[in-house]
Amino acid sequence: MIKKEAIMKKTICILIIGILLCCFYGCGASERFLYSGNDVNLYTEAIYSILGAEGIKYGSHRRTDPIVSVLEEDTYGRTLFSYYEGAVMGKNHTFLLISQRTEDGFVYYYPDYNFLIVDEQDLIQNKTFEKSWWEVDQVEELKVANDWDQE
């Protein structure tokens, strides 16, 4: 009887220690992968607009921040920017997005038509790595849909 109770106590102690270790590891792990770039609001828009975006760029054996680059601003504070995190939905894409404004830690954007997608394979085939990745007409349509340079 005593042996059974001792084994039971050891088993319960091991389970409790295991659960606590899992909890502590889980809480600490989330802190290590927070976005540390300068454009937090634009990053936030991108990860909530793009289906499959994870907000983490997977490099060689480690996770890094996605690349957020401001390309243009209009006279009313709208921002045209690119976002790249590597594979989204199984393919490497670069996204072009428009943010309406940011205020007090909030980002405002039109959710239905605020980004364009370019497949990285198209970039490689066209051998162009500039702002001309996107068709000029598509960018103009995106700007019109997002009230670019309008009050």
MIBA-309094 format. One record per residue (C-alpha): residue number from 0; chain; y negated, z, x negated. Coordinates in Angstrom, 1 decimal. Layout:
<rs>
<r><k>NUM</k><c>A</c><py>Y</py><pz>Z</pz><px>X</px></r>
...
</rs>
This chain:
<rs>
<r><k>0</k><c>A</c><py>0.0</py><pz>0.0</pz><px>0.0</px></r>
<r><k>1</k><c>A</c><py>-2.4</py><pz>0.9</pz><px>-2.7</px></r>
<r><k>2</k><c>A</c><py>-1.8</py><pz>-2.3</pz><px>-4.6</px></r>
<r><k>3</k><c>A</c><py>-2.5</py><pz>-4.4</pz><px>-1.4</px></r>
<r><k>4</k><c>A</c><py>-5.8</py><pz>-2.6</pz><px>-0.9</px></r>
<r><k>5</k><c>A</c><py>-6.8</py><pz>-3.0</pz><px>-4.6</px></r>
<r><k>6</k><c>A</c><py>-6.0</py><pz>-6.8</pz><px>-4.4</px></r>
<r><k>7</k><c>A</c><py>-8.0</py><pz>-7.1</pz><px>-1.2</px></r>
<r><k>8</k><c>A</c><py>-11.0</py><pz>-5.3</pz><px>-2.7</px></r>
<r><k>9</k><c>A</c><py>-10.9</py><pz>-7.6</pz><px>-5.8</px></r>
<r><k>10</k><c>A</c><py>-10.6</py><pz>-10.7</pz><px>-3.6</px></r>
<r><k>11</k><c>A</c><py>-13.6</py><pz>-9.6</pz><px>-1.5</px></r>
<r><k>12</k><c>A</c><py>-15.7</py><pz>-8.8</pz><px>-4.6</px></r>
<r><k>13</k><c>A</c><py>-14.9</py><pz>-12.2</pz><px>-6.1</px></r>
<r><k>14</k><c>A</c><py>-15.8</py><pz>-14.0</pz><px>-2.9</px></r>
<r><k>15</k><c>A</c><py>-19.1</py><pz>-12.1</pz><px>-2.6</px></r>
<r><k>16</k><c>A</c><py>-20.0</py><pz>-12.8</pz><px>-6.2</px></r>
<r><k>17</k><c>A</c><py>-19.1</py><pz>-16.5</pz><px>-5.7</px></r>
<r><k>18</k><c>A</c><py>-21.2</py><pz>-16.8</pz><px>-2.6</px></r>
<r><k>19</k><c>A</c><py>-24.2</py><pz>-15.1</pz><px>-4.3</px></r>
<r><k>20</k><c>A</c><py>-23.9</py><pz>-17.4</pz><px>-7.3</px></r>
<r><k>21</k><c>A</c><py>-23.9</py><pz>-20.4</pz><px>-5.0</px></r>
<r><k>22</k><c>A</c><py>-26.9</py><pz>-19.2</pz><px>-3.2</px></r>
<r><k>23</k><c>A</c><py>-28.9</py><pz>-18.5</pz><px>-6.4</px></r>
<r><k>24</k><c>A</c><py>-27.9</py><pz>-21.8</pz><px>-7.9</px></r>
<r><k>25</k><c>A</c><py>-28.8</py><pz>-23.7</pz><px>-4.7</px></r>
<r><k>26</k><c>A</c><py>-32.3</py><pz>-22.0</pz><px>-4.5</px></r>
<r><k>27</k><c>A</c><py>-33.0</py><pz>-22.7</pz><px>-8.1</px></r>
<r><k>28</k><c>A</c><py>-31.8</py><pz>-26.3</pz><px>-8.1</px></r>
<r><k>29</k><c>A</c><py>-34.4</py><pz>-27.5</pz><px>-5.5</px></r>
<r><k>30</k><c>A</c><py>-37.2</py><pz>-26.3</pz><px>-7.7</px></r>
<r><k>31</k><c>A</c><py>-36.2</py><pz>-28.6</pz><px>-10.6</px></r>
<r><k>32</k><c>A</c><py>-36.7</py><pz>-31.8</pz><px>-8.7</px></r>
<r><k>33</k><c>A</c><py>-40.1</py><pz>-31.5</pz><px>-7.1</px></r>
<r><k>34</k><c>A</c><py>-42.5</py><pz>-34.4</pz><px>-7.6</px></r>
<r><k>35</k><c>A</c><py>-44.8</py><pz>-33.7</pz><px>-10.5</px></r>
<r><k>36</k><c>A</c><py>-47.0</py><pz>-36.8</pz><px>-10.5</px></r>
<r><k>37</k><c>A</c><py>-50.7</py><pz>-37.0</pz><px>-9.7</px></r>
<r><k>38</k><c>A</c><py>-50.4</py><pz>-39.0</pz><px>-6.4</px></r>
<r><k>39</k><c>A</c><py>-48.6</py><pz>-36.4</pz><px>-4.2</px></r>
<r><k>40</k><c>A</c><py>-50.1</py><pz>-37.8</pz><px>-0.9</px></r>
<r><k>41</k><c>A</c><py>-49.1</py><pz>-41.4</pz><px>-1.7</px></r>
<r><k>42</k><c>A</c><py>-45.7</py><pz>-40.2</pz><px>-2.8</px></r>
<r><k>43</k><c>A</c><py>-45.3</py><pz>-38.4</pz><px>0.6</px></r>
<r><k>44</k><c>A</c><py>-46.3</py><pz>-41.5</pz><px>2.6</px></r>
<r><k>45</k><c>A</c><py>-43.7</py><pz>-43.6</pz><px>0.7</px></r>
<r><k>46</k><c>A</c><py>-40.8</py><pz>-41.2</pz><px>1.1</px></r>
<r><k>47</k><c>A</c><py>-41.5</py><pz>-40.8</pz><px>4.8</px></r>
<r><k>48</k><c>A</c><py>-42.1</py><pz>-44.5</pz><px>5.5</px></r>
<r><k>49</k><c>A</c><py>-39.3</py><pz>-46.1</pz><px>3.5</px></r>
<r><k>50</k><c>A</c><py>-35.8</py><pz>-45.9</pz><px>5.0</px></r>
<r><k>51</k><c>A</c><py>-33.4</py><pz>-44.6</pz><px>2.3</px></r>
<r><k>52</k><c>A</c><py>-36.1</py><pz>-43.4</pz><px>-0.1</px></r>
<r><k>53</k><c>A</c><py>-35.0</py><pz>-40.2</pz><px>-1.8</px></r>
<r><k>54</k><c>A</c><py>-38.2</py><pz>-39.4</pz><px>-3.8</px></r>
<r><k>55</k><c>A</c><py>-36.3</py><pz>-39.3</pz><px>-7.0</px></r>
<r><k>56</k><c>A</c><py>-35.9</py><pz>-42.0</pz><px>-9.6</px></r>
<r><k>57</k><c>A</c><py>-32.5</py><pz>-41.9</pz><px>-11.3</px></r>
<r><k>58</k><c>A</c><py>-32.8</py><pz>-42.8</pz><px>-15.0</px></r>
<r><k>59</k><c>A</c><py>-30.2</py><pz>-42.6</pz><px>-17.7</px></r>
<r><k>60</k><c>A</c><py>-28.4</py><pz>-39.3</pz><px>-17.0</px></r>
<r><k>61</k><c>A</c><py>-31.4</py><pz>-37.6</pz><px>-15.5</px></r>
<r><k>62</k><c>A</c><py>-33.7</py><pz>-37.6</pz><px>-12.5</px></r>
<r><k>63</k><c>A</c><py>-37.4</py><pz>-38.4</pz><px>-12.9</px></r>
<r><k>64</k><c>A</c><py>-40.4</py><pz>-39.0</pz><px>-10.7</px></r>
<r><k>65</k><c>A</c><py>-40.7</py><pz>-42.3</pz><px>-8.9</px></r>
<r><k>66</k><c>A</c><py>-43.5</py><pz>-44.6</pz><px>-10.1</px></r>
<r><k>67</k><c>A</c><py>-46.6</py><pz>-44.6</pz><px>-7.9</px></r>
<r><k>68</k><c>A</c><py>-49.4</py><pz>-46.9</pz><px>-8.9</px></r>
<r><k>69</k><c>A</c><py>-52.8</py><pz>-47.3</pz><px>-7.2</px></r>
<r><k>70</k><c>A</c><py>-53.6</py><pz>-51.0</pz><px>-7.1</px></r>
<r><k>71</k><c>A</c><py>-56.8</py><pz>-51.2</pz><px>-5.0</px></r>
<r><k>72</k><c>A</c><py>-59.1</py><pz>-49.2</pz><px>-2.7</px></r>
<r><k>73</k><c>A</c><py>-61.3</py><pz>-50.5</pz><px>0.1</px></r>
<r><k>74</k><c>A</c><py>-64.8</py><pz>-49.3</pz><px>0.9</px></r>
<r><k>75</k><c>A</c><py>-63.5</py><pz>-46.9</pz><px>3.6</px></r>
<r><k>76</k><c>A</c><py>-61.0</py><pz>-45.0</pz><px>1.4</px></r>
<r><k>77</k><c>A</c><py>-57.8</py><pz>-46.9</pz><px>2.2</px></r>
<r><k>78</k><c>A</c><py>-55.5</py><pz>-47.2</pz><px>-0.7</px></r>
<r><k>79</k><c>A</c><py>-53.2</py><pz>-50.0</pz><px>-1.6</px></r>
<r><k>80</k><c>A</c><py>-50.4</py><pz>-48.8</pz><px>-3.9</px></r>
<r><k>81</k><c>A</c><py>-46.9</py><pz>-49.6</pz><px>-5.2</px></r>
<r><k>82</k><c>A</c><py>-43.9</py><pz>-47.3</pz><px>-5.2</px></r>
<r><k>83</k><c>A</c><py>-40.7</py><pz>-47.7</pz><px>-7.2</px></r>
<r><k>84</k><c>A</c><py>-37.8</py><pz>-45.3</pz><px>-7.5</px></r>
<r><k>85</k><c>A</c><py>-35.0</py><pz>-47.6</pz><px>-8.4</px></r>
<r><k>86</k><c>A</c><py>-32.1</py><pz>-48.1</pz><px>-6.0</px></r>
<r><k>87</k><c>A</c><py>-33.0</py><pz>-47.7</pz><px>-2.3</px></r>
<r><k>88</k><c>A</c><py>-30.3</py><pz>-48.7</pz><px>0.1</px></r>
<r><k>89</k><c>A</c><py>-28.2</py><pz>-49.9</pz><px>-2.8</px></r>
<r><k>90</k><c>A</c><py>-30.7</py><pz>-52.3</pz><px>-4.3</px></r>
<r><k>91</k><c>A</c><py>-33.7</py><pz>-52.0</pz><px>-6.6</px></r>
<r><k>92</k><c>A</c><py>-36.9</py><pz>-52.6</pz><px>-4.7</px></r>
<r><k>93</k><c>A</c><py>-40.6</py><pz>-52.2</pz><px>-5.3</px></r>
<r><k>94</k><c>A</c><py>-42.7</py><pz>-51.3</pz><px>-2.3</px></r>
<r><k>95</k><c>A</c><py>-46.4</py><pz>-52.1</pz><px>-1.6</px></r>
<r><k>96</k><c>A</c><py>-48.0</py><pz>-49.6</pz><px>0.8</px></r>
<r><k>97</k><c>A</c><py>-51.3</py><pz>-48.9</pz><px>2.4</px></r>
<r><k>98</k><c>A</c><py>-52.6</py><pz>-45.3</pz><px>3.0</px></r>
<r><k>99</k><c>A</c><py>-55.4</py><pz>-44.9</pz><px>5.5</px></r>
<r><k>100</k><c>A</c><py>-56.8</py><pz>-41.7</pz><px>4.1</px></r>
<r><k>101</k><c>A</c><py>-55.9</py><pz>-38.2</pz><px>2.8</px></r>
<r><k>102</k><c>A</c><py>-57.5</py><pz>-35.1</pz><px>3.9</px></r>
<r><k>103</k><c>A</c><py>-56.8</py><pz>-31.4</pz><px>3.3</px></r>
<r><k>104</k><c>A</c><py>-53.3</py><pz>-32.1</pz><px>2.0</px></r>
<r><k>105</k><c>A</c><py>-52.4</py><pz>-34.5</pz><px>4.8</px></r>
<r><k>106</k><c>A</c><py>-51.8</py><pz>-38.3</pz><px>4.4</px></r>
<r><k>107</k><c>A</c><py>-52.6</py><pz>-40.7</pz><px>7.3</px></r>
<r><k>108</k><c>A</c><py>-51.0</py><pz>-44.1</pz><px>7.6</px></r>
<r><k>109</k><c>A</c><py>-50.0</py><pz>-46.6</pz><px>10.3</px></r>
<r><k>110</k><c>A</c><py>-46.2</py><pz>-46.0</pz><px>10.6</px></r>
<r><k>111</k><c>A</c><py>-45.1</py><pz>-49.3</pz><px>12.0</px></r>
<r><k>112</k><c>A</c><py>-46.6</py><pz>-51.7</pz><px>9.4</px></r>
<r><k>113</k><c>A</c><py>-47.7</py><pz>-50.0</pz><px>6.3</px></r>
<r><k>114</k><c>A</c><py>-45.5</py><pz>-51.5</pz><px>3.6</px></r>
<r><k>115</k><c>A</c><py>-43.9</py><pz>-54.6</pz><px>2.1</px></r>
<r><k>116</k><c>A</c><py>-40.6</py><pz>-54.8</pz><px>0.1</px></r>
<r><k>117</k><c>A</c><py>-39.8</py><pz>-56.9</pz><px>-2.9</px></r>
<r><k>118</k><c>A</c><py>-36.3</py><pz>-57.1</pz><px>-4.2</px></r>
<r><k>119</k><c>A</c><py>-36.2</py><pz>-56.5</pz><px>-8.0</px></r>
<r><k>120</k><c>A</c><py>-33.9</py><pz>-59.5</pz><px>-8.4</px></r>
<r><k>121</k><c>A</c><py>-36.7</py><pz>-61.7</pz><px>-7.1</px></r>
<r><k>122</k><c>A</c><py>-39.0</py><pz>-60.2</pz><px>-9.8</px></r>
<r><k>123</k><c>A</c><py>-36.6</py><pz>-61.0</pz><px>-12.5</px></r>
<r><k>124</k><c>A</c><py>-35.9</py><pz>-64.5</pz><px>-11.3</px></r>
<r><k>125</k><c>A</c><py>-39.6</py><pz>-65.3</pz><px>-11.0</px></r>
<r><k>126</k><c>A</c><py>-40.4</py><pz>-63.6</pz><px>-14.4</px></r>
<r><k>127</k><c>A</c><py>-43.5</py><pz>-62.1</pz><px>-12.9</px></r>
<r><k>128</k><c>A</c><py>-44.3</py><pz>-58.4</pz><px>-13.3</px></r>
<r><k>129</k><c>A</c><py>-47.9</py><pz>-58.3</pz><px>-12.0</px></r>
<r><k>130</k><c>A</c><py>-49.6</py><pz>-57.7</pz><px>-8.7</px></r>
<r><k>131</k><c>A</c><py>-48.6</py><pz>-61.2</pz><px>-7.7</px></r>
<r><k>132</k><c>A</c><py>-45.1</py><pz>-60.0</pz><px>-6.9</px></r>
<r><k>133</k><c>A</c><py>-45.9</py><pz>-60.3</pz><px>-3.3</px></r>
<r><k>134</k><c>A</c><py>-47.0</py><pz>-63.4</pz><px>-1.5</px></r>
<r><k>135</k><c>A</c><py>-50.8</py><pz>-63.4</pz><px>-1.1</px></r>
<r><k>136</k><c>A</c><py>-50.4</py><pz>-64.2</pz><px>2.6</px></r>
<r><k>137</k><c>A</c><py>-48.1</py><pz>-61.2</pz><px>3.1</px></r>
<r><k>138</k><c>A</c><py>-50.5</py><pz>-58.9</pz><px>1.4</px></r>
<r><k>139</k><c>A</c><py>-53.4</py><pz>-60.2</pz><px>3.5</px></r>
<r><k>140</k><c>A</c><py>-51.4</py><pz>-59.7</pz><px>6.7</px></r>
<r><k>141</k><c>A</c><py>-50.6</py><pz>-56.1</pz><px>5.6</px></r>
<r><k>142</k><c>A</c><py>-54.3</py><pz>-55.5</pz><px>4.9</px></r>
<r><k>143</k><c>A</c><py>-55.4</py><pz>-56.9</pz><px>8.3</px></r>
<r><k>144</k><c>A</c><py>-52.7</py><pz>-54.8</pz><px>10.1</px></r>
<r><k>145</k><c>A</c><py>-54.1</py><pz>-51.7</pz><px>8.4</px></r>
<r><k>146</k><c>A</c><py>-57.8</py><pz>-52.4</pz><px>9.1</px></r>
<r><k>147</k><c>A</c><py>-58.6</py><pz>-53.1</pz><px>5.4</px></r>
<r><k>148</k><c>A</c><py>-62.4</py><pz>-53.0</pz><px>4.8</px></r>
<r><k>149</k><c>A</c><py>-63.1</py><pz>-52.3</pz><px>8.5</px></r>
<r><k>150</k><c>A</c><py>-64.6</py><pz>-49.1</pz><px>9.8</px></r>
</rs>
